[in-house]
Amino acid sequence: MKPARVLVTGANGQLGSELRQLSPRVDDLDFTFVDVNEMDFLHEDSVRGYFDGKSFDFIVNAAAFTQVDEAESKKDLAFAINARALEVLCDVCQHSRTRLVHISTDYVFDGRGCVPLRESDTPNPQSVYGRSKLEGEQIVLNRLPNAYVLRTSWLYSTFGKNFVKTISRLASERDTLNVVADQVGSPTYARDLADAIIRIMRSVNQGSVDNPGVYHFANEGAASWYDLACAVVRIKSYRCVVQPIRTDEYPVAARRPAYSVLDKRKIRSTFGLEIDNWYDALMRCLAGSTEPHRTLDT
Ligand SMILES: NC(=O)c1ccc[n+]([C@@H]2O[C@H](COP(=O)([O-])OP(=O)(O)OC[C@H]3O[C@@H](n4cnc5c(N)ncnc54)[C@H](OP(=O)(O)O)[C@@H]3O)[C@@H](O)[C@H]2O)c1
């Protein structure tokens, strides 16, 4: 069987970099990686022009405007990248019969509940970023009935900027750190998300499972930012003391959900995924392991 051709946008981000690192191990998928230099989501011509003479079986859209606080003052930019560009990408997919795997976020929810969020729960974003991502999802789902929309949360990786890397740096420099303890979510190792995306594309390509729509993927378990910071400090044996604070003691521009743990039953049962616990995944990341929790050929 010929390998399926996969284009990954946002290739230099956390998720894109993890997909790139896993790609040589996957014989049945032939990956191409692009970032803003080759395909700028702010320019329709740049997106359409890239596809001249090229075609793909899948596009994994890992490109996004992800600066949650900055989005509050850069609404047009956030919506242009996270929503308007999806109209163009969907158009390309429709004309070339390409399957889109689009990544979205737990920030589409208001976080007022206290049980893990299911795909069927009603979104109610509280920030510009969340609203722009929700609009992106809706464009994809309206235009492409065969697309996959994967909502994930609290991504970290050895690549790019993220909370885990920031805490590692600060904890190595300081005696104490104050971290918000009243926001609870599902920290997710971007490598495990990359592994799940690959498994889904393989299932679809092999014809074993193909059930498009919205899915939630995150590492198992729940943690606050404070729990996550404590775990980083414990695993790395830093001497820093982490102190819990309330959200209102750490003012930021964008409002975040208080509770956004994602329910993963649908993705587990549909694709037979085994999902690692957040703490074990964090240990793998901080140990610099390049393995997903299972090897890709199991
Ligand atoms: N990070 C999280 O905690 C989190 C949580 C939930 C969901 N998500 C979603 O997961 C996906 C992957 O996130 P991530 O953390 O890997 O993001 P990331 O590290 O910020 O990477 C995003 C990528 O998009 C690129 N990009 C930005 N503007 C672009 C443009 N105009 N045209 C083309 N590409 C552009 C960026 O390029 P430059 O670096 O050159 O700007 C970067 O390579 C996103 O859809 C995000 O919304 C993330």
The ligand as an SDF file (V2000), in Angstrom:
LIG
                    3D

 48 52  0  0  0  0  0  0  0  0999 V2000
   -0.4440   25.2230   23.7840 N   0  0  0  0  0  0  0  0  0  0  0  0
   -1.5090   24.7900   24.4790 C   0  0  0  0  0  0  0  0  0  0  0  0
   -1.4940   24.7490   25.7240 O   0  0  0  0  0  0  0  0  0  0  0  0
   -2.7360   24.3190   23.7520 C   0  0  0  0  0  0  0  0  0  0  0  0
   -3.8240   23.8870   24.5170 C   0  0  0  0  0  0  0  0  0  0  0  0
   -4.9690   23.4520   23.8440 C   0  0  0  0  0  0  0  0  0  0  0  0
   -5.0060   23.4490   22.4610 C   0  0  0  0  0  0  0  0  0  0  0  0
   -3.9370   23.8980   21.7640 N   0  0  0  0  0  0  0  0  0  0  0  0
   -4.0190   23.8800   20.2850 C   0  0  0  0  0  0  0  0  0  0  0  0
   -3.1120   22.9000   19.8220 O   0  0  0  0  0  0  0  0  0  0  0  0
   -2.5710   23.3020   18.5560 C   0  0  0  0  0  0  0  0  0  0  0  0
   -1.0520   23.2280   18.6190 C   0  0  0  0  0  0  0  0  0  0  0  0
   -0.6130   24.0940   19.6650 O   0  0  0  0  0  0  0  0  0  0  0  0
    0.9310   24.3370   19.9570 P   0  0  0  0  0  0  0  0  0  0  0  0
    1.0680   24.5270   21.4180 O   0  0  0  0  0  0  0  0  0  0  0  0
    1.7540   23.3340   19.2350 O   0  0  0  0  0  0  0  0  0  0  0  0
    1.0950   25.7710   19.2680 O   0  0  0  0  0  0  0  0  0  0  0  0
    2.4150   26.6120   19.0300 P   0  0  0  0  0  0  0  0  0  0  0  0
    3.5760   25.9340   19.6500 O   0  0  0  0  0  0  0  0  0  0  0  0
    2.1170   28.0190   19.3810 O   0  0  0  0  0  0  0  0  0  0  0  0
    2.5820   26.4820   17.4470 O   0  0  0  0  0  0  0  0  0  0  0  0
    1.7060   27.1310   16.5760 C   0  0  0  0  0  0  0  0  0  0  0  0
    2.3690   27.1980   15.2240 C   0  0  0  0  0  0  0  0  0  0  0  0
    1.5250   27.9690   14.3660 O   0  0  0  0  0  0  0  0  0  0  0  0
    2.3500   28.8390   13.6210 C   0  0  0  0  0  0  0  0  0  0  0  0
    1.6750   30.0220   13.1570 N   0  0  0  0  0  0  0  0  0  0  0  0
    1.4000   31.1610   13.8640 C   0  0  0  0  0  0  0  0  0  0  0  0
    0.8850   32.0820   13.0430 N   0  0  0  0  0  0  0  0  0  0  0  0
    0.8080   31.5180   11.8100 C   0  0  0  0  0  0  0  0  0  0  0  0
    0.3780   31.9820   10.5510 C   0  0  0  0  0  0  0  0  0  0  0  0
   -0.0670   33.2370   10.3460 N   0  0  0  0  0  0  0  0  0  0  0  0
    0.4350   31.1400    9.4900 N   0  0  0  0  0  0  0  0  0  0  0  0
    0.9210   29.8870    9.6410 C   0  0  0  0  0  0  0  0  0  0  0  0
    1.3660   29.3910   10.7990 N   0  0  0  0  0  0  0  0  0  0  0  0
    1.3070   30.2070   11.8810 C   0  0  0  0  0  0  0  0  0  0  0  0
    3.4450   29.2110   14.5990 C   0  0  0  0  0  0  0  0  0  0  0  0
    4.5520   29.7280   13.8830 O   0  0  0  0  0  0  0  0  0  0  0  0
    5.5380   30.7960   14.6140 P   0  0  0  0  0  0  0  0  0  0  0  0
    6.0610   30.1010   15.8210 O   0  0  0  0  0  0  0  0  0  0  0  0
    6.5540   31.0680   13.5800 O   0  0  0  0  0  0  0  0  0  0  0  0
    4.6570   31.9480   14.9710 O   0  0  0  0  0  0  0  0  0  0  0  0
    3.7380   27.8820   15.2600 C   0  0  0  0  0  0  0  0  0  0  0  0
    4.6550   27.1180   14.5240 O   0  0  0  0  0  0  0  0  0  0  0  0
   -3.1600   24.6780   18.2850 C   0  0  0  0  0  0  0  0  0  0  0  0
   -4.2990   24.5300   17.4680 O   0  0  0  0  0  0  0  0  0  0  0  0
   -3.6000   25.1800   19.6460 C   0  0  0  0  0  0  0  0  0  0  0  0
   -4.6830   26.0910   19.5460 O   0  0  0  0  0  0  0  0  0  0  0  0
   -2.8060   24.3250   22.3750 C   0  0  0  0  0  0  0  0  0  0  0  0
  1  2  1  0
  2  3  2  0
  2  4  1  0
  4  5  1  0
  4 48  2  0
  5  6  2  0
  6  7  1  0
  7  8  2  0
  8  9  1  0
  8 48  1  0
  9 10  1  0
  9 46  1  0
 10 11  1  0
 11 12  1  0
 11 44  1  0
 12 13  1  0
 13 14  1  0
 14 15  2  0
 14 16  1  0
 14 17  1  0
 17 18  1  0
 18 19  2  0
 18 20  1  0
 18 21  1  0
 21 22  1  0
 22 23  1  0
 23 24  1  0
 23 42  1  0
 24 25  1  0
 25 26  1  0
 25 36  1  0
 26 27  1  0
 26 35  1  0
 27 28  2  0
 28 29  1  0
 29 30  1  0
 29 35  2  0
 30 31  1  0
 30 32  2  0
 32 33  1  0
 33 34  2  0
 34 35  1  0
 36 37  1  0
 36 42  1  0
 37 38  1  0
 38 39  2  0
 38 40  1  0
 38 41  1  0
 42 43  1  0
 44 45  1  0
 44 46  1  0
 46 47  1  0
M  CHG  2   8   1  16  -1
M  END
$$$$
